[in-house]
Amino acid sequence: MSFDLVVLAVEPSAAPEAVREMADHCTDTEHRVGELDPRIVSFYEELRVRFPDHPPYDPASPWMSAPLNVGIDHVSMNISYSARGDEALDVVLDSAKRHGLIIYDPQGDEVTGLGGDYEIPVGAGD
């Protein structure tokens, strides 16, 4: 079993609908072109140092598919339900917060980090 997360370079003042729209676009096969967002670059570099997503693959990797889906403004990942996945989730949340990135959980349709609030996600009805 696994779950998906998308980390996005969206301004904290964005509306939840704009975040969802961007996340939908990021999971398409065509990525946006342009300059890399430095926040995404730093986030991805930190993440892959801790949990590599390129060969040789660690059998205890939290990633259910690798390499991670990375674009100029996002990193999307499929994380295993496991102790290693829990550890990766903690790293993702901490790093996203430090870099001012927004997290979208497509399973729960929740957005975390809007207005700088990483404690209470915004759900579909909010």
N, C-alpha and C positions, 0 to 999 in steps of 0.2 A: 504494500500500500504506500501511497505517496500523496503529496499535495504540491500545488504550484504557488509561487510567489513571483511578482514582477516588481522590481525596484526601478523607480522612474525619476528622472531629472525634471520635476515639475515644481513650480514655485509653490511654497506653502499656502499662498493665498488662492490657489486654484480651486474651482468648484469640484465636488466629487464626480459630477458627470463628465467634466473635462478629463479627469484622471482615468475614469473608466474608458472613455473614448480613446485616449492615448494608449492605454494598456491593450485594448483590442487591436489597435493598429500595430503595436509592437509584437504581437503574437502572429501576425501575418507573415507570409514568406518574403515579402518585400519590405526592407527596412528603409527608413528615412535616410537621406544623404545629407552631408554637411559636416560641420566641425564637431569633433567629439566634445561632449560636456565633461569638463575636468573633474566634476564630482563623481560622475559614473566611472571615469578612468581610475580615480583613486579608490573608489569602492571596490571595483572589480579586482584591482591589484591586491588589495588587502585580503579579499575573499579567497583568491586563488593561491595566495601564499599559505593560508591556513588550510584550505581544502582544494587542492589542485583539481582542475577539470580537464587536464590533458594527459596523455600517456606519459609514463606508465600509471595505470589506474590503480588506486589503493582499494583493496577489497572492502575496506571499512568506510569507503567514501559515502558522504551523505547524498550525493547526486544520483538520481535514478536515470538521468540521461546526461551525457557529457559529449562535447564541451557545452558549457552554458550558452544560452541564446543571448548574445551581446550586440547592442546597437549603439548608435551615437548618444542616445538618451535613455537607455534602459539596460537592465540585466534581468532576464527571466530564468527561473530555475524550477526544477522538479526535485523536491526533497523527500527522502525516505522517512517514513514513520519509524524512528528508531532513536536510540540514545545519541548516536552520531548526528542524526537529523535534528534533534533537539539542540545539540551543541551548535550546529550550523545556524539554526534559527536565531539563537542568541547572538551570534556574531553578525548575522544579517541585520537584525534589529538595531544593535549597537552601532554598527558602521553606518547604516542608513541615517540614523539620528545625527551622528557626528558630522556627516557630509550634507545634511539638510535635504535628503532625498525622501520621496514618498513611496510607501509600500502599498501594493494592491494585492489583495487576496481574492482571486476569482471564485473560489469555492464558496466563501461567505459573502462575496460582493462587498468587501470591506476595504476602506481606505484608511491608512494610518499615517500620521505625520502632518496632516493639514493644520495650518495655523501653528505649527511647531508642537502639536500635541501627539505624542507617541504612546500615550497611556490608554486612550479610549478611541478605538476605531470608529469611523463613520460607516454605518451600514446602508443598505439599499433604501430603507424608509426614512433615513435621517436627512 
